[in-house]
Amino acid sequence: MKRIKNNIVPALITILGYSLTACLYKYGAPETTFNLKGKVTDEQSNPLKNIQIITQQDKYSVDTLCTTSTGTFEKTFEIVNPDDQFIISANDIDGEENGGYFSSEKEIITLDENDFQKKRNDEWYEGTAQKEVNFKLKTK
């Protein structure tokens, strides 16, 4: 009898463990993707390379990237809440390399569930959203 109990308990724990894992997957957080892209130019519409782009979703989710030689940038976020707000800022960190010193600019983007387009028939998939932010930096 003791041997049966010793075999049943691990079997039950194994079965319950698999069941709980399946529940966590199904009832976790919806999958959403947000793609941000844009371009940074000067007042004459010339592209500005190596401009620092800071993306901030909340006080913990801050990321930094730089513009390419054509002044473009792109960042993809995996987000939980489709009603998120993002602060995007463009900062000149290279001094005079782009032909002068440029002032910083900031843009606030707010997403809502209408911005997300579903691409598959899955109620647990919130979809993808895409926004474009273009900055025209002024010379200091």
C-alpha positions, 0 to 999 in steps of 0.5 A: 500500500505504501508503495502505491502511495509513493507512486501515485503522488509523483504521478499526480504532481506531474499531471497537475504540473502539465495542466497548470502550465497549459493554463498559464500559457492560455491565460497569460497576457495577450500577444501584441506587437508595436512597430515604430519607425521614422526619420530625422531631418534638419530644417532643409529636409536633409537626413541626420545620421547618428541622432539618438532616439530614446523610446520610453514606454514606462519608467522601466522600459527605456531603449536607445537607438541611433538613426542610420545614414539616411536618418531613419530608425525602427524599433519593434516592441512586444507589449502587453497592454494595447492602451500604452503610451510611448515617449519618443525623443530625438537628441543630437549627440554627435556635436557638429558632425551633422553640420551643426548643433540641433535642438532635441524634440519629443513626441508622445504616442498613444496607442489604443485597441483600434490601432491594432490590426489582427492578422489571424483568427485568434482571440488571444492575439491582439495584433500589430500596430505601426506608427511613424514619427518624423522629426525635423530638428532645428539648429541651435 
